[in-house]
Amino acid sequence: MNWNIKPFDPEILAATQDRSDNLIKPIGSLAFLERIACQAAGAQEKIIPEFVSKAIISITKSKPSSALQILAKRENAKLIVADPKTEIPTKLAEGLARDGIQAIGIALPEWQEEEAAINWQALKQNAEVLWGSSEERAAELNFTVDFYQAAAAKRILIVLDGPASLLAAVLATRQNPALLEYLISSRSDDKIEHQEMMTELGLAHGLRVHMQGNTGLSSAFGLGLVDAAIRAIREMATFEEASVAYSLADFSTPEKKEEA
């Protein structure tokens, strides 16, 4: 299926970045939160984005872990179990959009990190992707690839989790590169396959939380980062709003000031 994913308006992105650069802070000091703020602005088509309604999608037929339930509640995110054998990606995305969900976290709890690593190595060598080690894993991966595209077509931001969610993102973006703008990383990892997939996707590294697996816990934290990014762009004042006059010299080092 060919999903029509609408690219972000570059003028909105530029205006949001300009506002971020002019907040009362050093330029770039909010790191990748500034990128997330621009993504929220692009998805909502608003220079100053609104706070988002959130959900965590656990792609499995099993009950979510207690830890994920607790974090979903903490993030005020709806927790949805999507069984890939009975759920339809397009219908799920449509339901999320109807409910006003604008950002989702992903969990693929049945996937082992080694399965994602093996598939990534096959993908790098242009070999046939194994699509998991079993029929169930293959169904989960296929579902996730389609669901990412269906969600982005509804202008929903997608917070990734572990290597399985990254693998699905690589496969999905190769089918539909427009998806890239809607993807957000939630964690950093030293594993080579994680680093390589992040590089292909061009994603900024997320929290260094030393989490393992594909449980959805890091994507739950990532939804909190979306909130933080939007809060910063909405609630911090710019120099102009605070009636603060400044020049670039004010931020120069003592050496530079002496040269001037």
N, C-alpha and C positions, 0 to 999 in steps of 0.2 A: 504494500500500500504506500502511496506517495502522500506524506503529510505536508501541508502547506505551513511551514514555520516562517513567521514574519520576522525579518531582521529588525534589530533595534534602529531607531532613528538617530543618525550620527549627530544631528543638531542637539537633540535632547541629551545624549551622552556628553557632548562637549560642554553644554551648559551646566550639567550636574558636576562634571569634573572641575569646571571653573569655580563653581560655588565651593566645592571642597577645598580647592587651592586657596580660597580667600577666607576660609574659616580662621578664627583666632587660634592658630596653631602653626607650627612649622610645616611647610609644604611636604606632603608625602608621609607625615608622621603617623597617620592612621593605617599605613601599610595596605594590606589587601582588603581592609574594610572599605576603603575608598572605591575599590573595584566593585565590591558587592553593592555598594550604594548606587553606582552607575548601572549595574545590572538590574536592580530593582526599579530604577528610574526608566530604563529602557523597556522593561517588561510592562510597566504600568503606563508608559507614555506620559510621564509627569516628571518635570525637572526636579521637584522635591517629592519623592515617593511617600505614599502612605504606609503605615504599619500594615503588615500582611497577616492574613489568616493562614495557619500552618497545618500540615498533616505529615505523619510518618507512614510510609507504605512498606509493610513487611511482606515480601514476595515469597510466600510459603503457604503450606496448608496447615502448619502448626501454630499453636497458641504462642503469642509473643512472650519473651522472657519477662520476669518481674522487673528486672533492671530497665528494660526498654519501656515498660508500662509506666514506671516511676518517672523516667526522664521525659516521656511524652506529656505526662501530666504537668511536670515542672515547666515545660516549654509551652504549655497551653496548646498543644498540638493534638489533633485528632489522630488516633492510632487505628489504621486500617490493615486488615490481613487480606491479601489478594492471592487466592489460589490460582496459579496459572492454568490449571486444567479446567477451571469453570469460569474464570473472569476473562473479560474481553478488554484489552488495553484501551481501545477507543471509548468504550462505555465508561470505564473507570475514570478516564480523564474528563469526559463530559460531566460525570457526576461531581467530580472535584470542582470543576469550574462553576457548576450550578450552585454549589455550596459556598462559593466565594473563596476557595482555597487558592492562594497565590504563591506558596512555596512549600515544597515537599522534601522530606528526607527519605532516603532509600535504605532498606535492609534486605539482605539476601542471606539469612541466618543458616541455611543448610549448606552453603558453600564453604569448603575448606580453602585456605589460602593457596595450598599446593595445586588445587584444581585450576584456579585462575592463572597461576604461574605457568603451568603446562600449556594451557590454551594460548597464553600470550606468546610463549616461545614458538608455538606452531604458527601463530599469526605473523610473527616477525619473519619467519622463513617461508612465508607465502604457502604454507601447507594448509591442508583442510583443518578448520577449527573443529575441535572435538566436541564442542558444545556441552561440556560437562562430562562427568564420569558415569552418568546414568541417564535414563530417560527422564527422570524427574529434574535433574540438573539442567538438561537440555531444554526442557519446557520452561524452566525458570529464566534461563538466559534469553531464549527467544522472546518470551513475554516482556522482559525488561527492555530489550532493544526496541521493541515496538512501543512500549509504554513511554519511554523517554520522549520519543518523537511525538506521540499523541499528546503528552502533557505540554511540551513546548509549543505545539500548535495552538494550545489554549492559553499561551503566555504565562505558564507556570514555571517558576524557578525550581531547579532540581539540585539538591544538596547530596553529593555522593558520599559513600561510606568507605568500605574496604576495597581490596583488589578486584573482587567480583563485580562490584558496581562500576569500577573503572574499565574493566574489560568490556562490559556491556556498552559503556559510553564510547569506547574506541570503535566498536562494531557499528553503533548507531550513527556516529558522526561520519564514518566512512560512507554510510548510506545517505546521510543528510547533513552536510557540514554546517547548515544554519543552526543546528542544535547547539553548537559550541557556546554561543552567547548565553545560553540559559543554564549552563553547568557551573556549579560551585564546589570546590574541594573543601572537605571538612578536616582533613588531617594530613600531616606529613609522615613519611615513613622512609627508613633507610634501605629497605629491600629494593634490589635493582629493578625488579619488574614493576614495582610501584613507581619508582623514579622515571622509568622509561615510558610508562603509560601516561604519567603526568606531563612529560615532555611532549609527547605526541599531541595531547589535548591542549597544551599551552595553558595549563591551569596554574594559578598561584597556590603555593603550598599553604595548607591550613594549620590547625593547631598541632603542636608536637605533644601528643597526649599518650604516646606509647601504647595505643590500643591495638589489639589483634583481631583478626577475623572480619566478618561481614555482618555483625550483629545489629547494626543500626545505631549503636550508642554514639559513635562519633558524628554521624549525620544529625542526631538529635542536638548535640552540642553546636553543630554547624548552623542549625536553625536559630540558635541563640545569637550567633554571629550576624545573621541577617537582621535580626532585631537591633543589634548594637549599631550596625552600619546605618540603618535607617534613622535610628535615634540621633546619631551624630550629625547626619546631614540635615535633619529637621530641626534639632534643638540647639545646636551650637550656633552662635552668632558669627556673622562675617565681620571683618574690620569696619566695613561701611555701616552695617546695622548697629554696631556698637559705638559708632562715631569715633573710631580710633584712626588717627592719621599715622602713616608709617611710610618708610621708603626701604628699598632693598638694602641700603647701607645699615639700617637698624639691625639687620640679621647677619652682618658681615663679621668676620673674625677680627680681633685687634690688629693683626698684621695687615689685613686688607684695608682697614680704616687708616692705618699709618700711611699706606701707599697712596690712598686717596688724598 
